[in-house]
Amino acid sequence: MTAPTTLDKVMADEILEVIRAKFDLKSVSDIQITSIEVDRDEHKIRIDLMITTAETPEVLAKSYFGLTGKVRKTLGSDWSGFFPVITPQFSSGVHA
């Protein structure tokens, strides 16, 4: 079986929902996936996030643990040979 070369929008939306659920923080006003890149040579899926929040880095770090496993489960069997590398960037403050 060969894996697809890109993630479709439905899969990207499912990944975003898993990430939002994992970071279930009241002060998070926005979580966006800024890019998803599939690296077939290294068997990685690079997922860049932008999280806007007023929470401390310590609180966010607690939510980050276990996220990779949840994303892998969401990716399903078609992507089982790929490892998701999730890189969050944080922006302080809450936007109205």
ABEGO torsion letter per residue (X at the ends): XBBBABBBAAAAAAAAAAAAAAABBAABABBBBABBBBBAAAGBBBBBBBBBBABBAAAAAAAABGAAAAAAAAAEAAAAABBBBBBBBBBBEBBX
